Amino acid sequence: MNSDFIQTLLTTGKLAFWTTFILLIIGMPIAYFLAYSRFRLKAVIEALISMPMVLPPTVLGFYILVAYSPQNWFGEMLEEWFDVRLAFSFTGVLIASVICSFPFMVQPLQNGLASLPSSYKEASYTMGKSPISTFFKVLLPNIRGSIIIAVAMTFAHCVGEFGIVLMVGGNMPGATKVASIALYDEVQALNYKAANQYALVLFLVSFVVLTIIYSINKKTV
């Protein structure tokens, strides 16, 4: 294994780890809100969150790239106020990855919370527990399976993401070059031995994640 292969895998793992970590933090309160709130525009919010699952990654990547551009107010603000350019940087790819992977984290958490009996919350409140204490000490322990599935799906999706990373981050070794893009490059160069190495890693990650998900689903049925 050469250094470029190792570096690409490290970049891929780094992107997947931070995307999953960030989404786990921000996804839990959003999933809680969607699971228990009732308001007219709820369907619209859920549709917006689910858009990355049906929208071509290149479309989403294009709009994110436009937002990053100094010609746009957001990109211009970042450059003028913070001297930061997000396009073709790891930070820019990370933000895009968080947006693209959002539904893979939120939906399993929301479904897990919504499936819990309302008596869990009611009993906790009756015992004088606060909503925050109820969330962390009563609700979350009872959706461990959903949390594992959400983390596994988000991580695997991020590891295999191609279009949005290419659109927003390009193909910069050590910064934005991930395994899926490296696989494409090696195939284009007819270097099938190296391509097979990347393909095997992506295959194994997907296989392990699916095995975890099906194992959890089997236990909860």
Disulfide bonds with the S-S distance in Angstrom:
none
